[in-house]
Amino acid sequence: MKTAYVFPGQGAQFVGMGKELYESSPKAKELFEKANEILGFRITDLMFNGTEEDLRQTKVTQPAVFLHSVILALTSDDSGKPDMTAGHSLGEFSALVVAGALSFEDGLKLVYKRALAMQKACEVKPSGMAAILALPDEKVEEICASVDEVVVPANYNCPGQIVISGSLEGIEKACELLKQAGAKRALPLKVGGAFHSPLMEPARQELAEAIESTSFSKPACPVYQNVSTIGETDPKVIKANLIAQLTAPVKWTQSVRNMIADGATHFVEFGPGNVLQGLISKIDSNVSVSGKQ
């Protein structure tokens, strides 16, 4: 029986996130204040009292979700440590910090760098993402490959739920074809750009430099990365996978299945929302899931 800690990505944010944690834990308050100092602005003001519009900006969303998740896990009174960790997209940085592969400070700096680089890449070409429901993965892959614009599977969330990513024209064409093929829904998402697609290449290059110059340690437990889907402990491999992640799909379904195959029986989601708990239950209803916010 093993416990896995999992961490959400962008989209889980909400106004007031982390406020209760800040007010109830001196250690949490200290870490939040350290984050304000590192970032050079009071992100806590935006998290606790900002508007939904404030929190939707990628440069705010990513560090906000990261901070809520990581500080929650680091100050948790859960006895014992996780046997493995994983995070969905941005959440992978949280998973690496909690597993001890990255320091809190370096994790936050990389997340902020990633957010700024992605924001910049989004401004180069109008792009987006769409959720596709109730079609086999292979069918979605086949249809995306048939479109002559940039459009690729970006998030394998759970069986029957894939998110595609690409240019606005590519998304529009693919959604039409996917509906014709029997998709229950092909729904464009309110996101700033084509995350986890070739259109993120400028951001990948920018982030690669920052990751290469950051010190990574061997984590205390395996981290199941989005790109490889298996438990990684080698800092060199972890770095390479983290760099590849921006333009590669998030293979969440495959990662969770591998964690279960390696003995995970209980998953705890740390951070805003409960999206991952729902996805894990759909991937395998025999495991237990819980969450901390």
Secondary structure, DSSP 8 states (H G I E B T S, - for coil): -EEEEEE--TT---TTTTHHHHHH-HHHHHHHHHHHHHHTS-HHHHHHH--HHHHHSHHHHHHHHHHHHHHHHHT---SS--SEEEESTTHHHHHHHHTTSS-HHHHHHHHHHHHHHHHHHHHHS-EEEEEEESS-HHHHHHHHHHSSSSEEEEEEEETTEEEEEEEHHHHHHHHHHHHHTT-SEEEE---SS-TTSGGGHHHHHHHHHHHHTS-----SS-EE-TTT-SEE--HHHHHHHHHHTTTS-B-HHHHHHHHHHTTEEEEEEESSSSHHHHHHHHH-TTSEEEEE-
